[in-house]
């Protein structure tokens, strides 16, 4: 399937690091040109320069913050103004938060909903009609294994990813006979900056995880098979399917032991 994407364009949000940057490297190696968007301009430029040197890839950079409500429309307008037809949209931008409800910043949660749900949804509806008109294209919406269950101490994050999963699966059904594939990518623990941003520094070192390269390769393999969702890693798949058979009360109570924030020490409180 991706052989037909040579010299076509992909838009990747959250492209400055992690899974987004790995998608950029993978697709550039296969001849795609890229529109990369994220907040960190220095990282975007470093990535774009590397991809151009290695693969001759054309990279257009759009620096912006998708927690801002007007940002999806601005991105769409800039791309349309350059006459670029987006063949593959990768809605990767997102963040999480781990913490007890007493210490949770409600504005940060609203920003998470804006980024993980609202901006993803708007970008999908801005670019999808063009793909349907051409009868060719694909969208990968990055969800999570957390989408399959409620997760204590991460209630907003797991809820946003459940939205992404259900939204993507429903659109897959609508678009599958019209030449466009929609995929929900549901990675488990991945070696990225996610957990540092979420407020659990050092957590990743104690967990079994996959590389971003592994996640991207499984996603593209699933895209070639037009799968509606992809869960990289056999154990992640078994656990995600297993929670559907368990009692919901047991599932959410069991989730508490994985992300329970450690008590703050005196050093933490005075730092």
N, C-alpha and C positions, 0 to 999 in steps of 0.2 A: 504493500500500500504506500509506504513512504517513498518508494522509487518515483512515484508520480509527483512528489513534493519538491523535487529539485528545481531551484530558481523560483520557488513560490515563497510566500511570506508567512511567518508565524509571529503572533503577539504573545509575549510572556510577561505576566505581572509578577512582582516580587522577584525580579530576575537578578538581583545583586548578589545573592548567595544561595546556598542550600540546594533544594530541589529545583528551584527556578533556574539557577545558574547551570545546573547539570543538564536540564532540558536544553538550554541554549547551546551547550557544548555538543550534545548528542545530535541535535538537528543541524547545526552548522557543519558538522562532519559529513552530513548526508546531503549537503547542497542547498539547504534552506537559507533564506535571508530573514533577518530578525528585527522586530520592534521590541525593544527592551524597556521596561518601565519599573521604577522603584524610587525610593526616596534618596538613596545614597549615590550621588552623581559620580564620585570618585571610583566607586566599585563598578558601576556600570561602564564607565569609560575604560577601566582596566580590562574588564571582560571583553568589551567590544574590540579593543586593540588586539587582544590575544586571538580572538576568533578571526579577525581579518588577516592577521599574520599567518595563522595556521591554515585557514581554509578559503581566504579571499571573500569572506562573508560580508555582505552589506548589513550594517547595523544602524538603525535609527533609534536614538535614545529619547525617552520622554521622562524627565524627572518630575515626580509628583507624589502626592500622598493620597491614597485611595480611601483614607478615613474621612476625607473631605467630600461632601455630597456631590459637588459639581465635577469631580475629577473624571468619572467615566465618560461623560459627554465631551469633556475637553480632549481626552485621549482619542475618542472616536472622530471628532472633528479634525484634529491634527492629521490623523492617518488618512482620512477621506480627502483632506486637502492636498495630500501628496500623491493621490491616485493609487494608493497601495490597497490591493485586495487581500485581506487576511484569509488565508486558507486554513490555518490552525490557530485557535485561540486557547491559551493555557492560563486559566484562572488559578494562579498559584498563590497570590498574595494572601496572607492571613497571619494571625498570631493567636496565642493562647494565654491563659493566666491560671496560676495555681495559688489558692489561698482560701482561708476560712472566710465565711460571709461577713463576720464582724470587721475584718480588715480590708474588705473589697471596695475599690474605688468605682462607684457606679458609672462615672463618665468613661472610664477605661472600658467597662463592659459595653457601653453604648457604642464606643469606637470600634470594638470588636464586632459587634453586630453590623455596623455600617460597612466594615471591610469584608468580613467573612461571608455576609449574606447580601447586603444591599448593592454593593459595588459589583460583586460577582454576578448577581442577577441582572443588573443594568447592562453590564458589558455583554452578557450572553444575548440579551434581547436587542442590543444595538447591532451586533455582528452576525447573529444567526440568520436574519432574513436574507442577507446577501448570499450566504452559503446556500440556503434553500433555493434561491433564484438561480444560482449557478448549478445546483444539484451536485455539489461537491464541497467537501470541507469536513472539519472536525473540531470539537471542543472537548478539552480535558479540564474538568473541574476538580481541584484537589480537595478531597474530603479527608477522612481519617478513620481508623478502626474505632475511634471513639464515637463515630456516627451510629454504631449498632447498639449502643447502650447509654444510659445516663451515667455520668462520671462525677462522683462526689469530689468537691474541691475544684472542679472544673465544669460547673453546671452550664455556664453560658457557652463555653467552647464546645462541649459535646453536643449541645442543642444546635449551635450553628452548623456543625458538621453533619448532623442528622438532616437538617434542611438541605444542605448541598447534595447529600446522597439521594434523597427522595426527589428533589427538583431535577437532578440529572437523569435519574432513572425514568421519570415521567417524560422528559423531553426525548430521551433515547427512543421510547416507544413511538412518539409522534413523528420523529425524523428518520427512523431507520429505513423506510421505504422511499425516502426522498434524496438519497445520496449523501446524507450527513450523519456522522456518528457522534454521539455524546457519551462521554465516559466519566464516571465518578472514580477517581483514584483515591484509594483508602489505605495509605501507608500506616504501619505501626511505628514503633520507636525507630527514628532515623537519625543518623549522625549529622545534625545541622545545629544552628544556633537557637532552635525553637525553645529548648528547655531553659536556656539562659534568659531569653526574653520573657518566658513564662514565669520566671522567678524561682526556679529550682536548679540553681547552679550546682554542677557536680552530679546531678541525678543520672545523667546519661552514662557516666562511667560505671554505674552499678547495674546496668540493664543490658540485656541482649538486644542488639540493634542491627539495622541494615545500613549500608551506605546509600547516599543519594543516587549514585550511579546504578545500583541494583534496583532501586525503586523506579527510576526512569526507564530502564530497559524492560522491566515487567510491564510498565504502563504502555510503552510503544508496542510491545508484543500483543497486549490486549487490544490495542487500537487496530492493529492489523487484522485481528479476528472479530472486530466490531463488538467487543464485550461491553455490556452496560456498566459494569463495575470491575475494578481490579483491586485485589488485596495482595500486595507483595509479601511473599513468605508463607510457607505451608502452615506453620504454627499460628501465625496471625489469622489465616483463613479459618482454621479449625476453631480458634477461640471466638472469632466474630460470629461464626455460625452457631456455635454452642450456646451463646447467651440468648439466642432466640428460643431455646428450649427450656431454659431455666426460669424460675420464678423471678419476676421483676424486682421484688423486694430483696431477694438474695443477691441478685446481680449488682444492684446499686450499693448495698452494704459491703459487698466484697470489694468494690472499687475503692472504698475508703482507705484500704491498707496500702494502696500503691502510691497515692499522691498526698497522704496526710502531711501537712507542713510540719517541719520540726519546730519544737518550741524555741523561741528566741532566747539566746543566752544574754548575759549581762553585757558582753562585748557588742552583740548585735544592737542592743537597745541604746548603747551610748556612742556608737560609731557615728 
